[in-house]
């Protein structure tokens, strides 16, 4: 299981806070996974649309052109 898989699991469970936490940790440790891999970008874009997601996620998505 990858961190992106974990983030996707939290997203499917309706937990945007933990989705964001996992994505931000992944972005710090392995930015390619979030910034360039399609699955990472998809999870980021999806959680960024959730009104309960932390603002930093929306900012990251916008900076990557996913907004």
Order of alpha helices (4+ residues) and beta strands (2+ residues): alpha-alpha-alpha-alpha-alpha
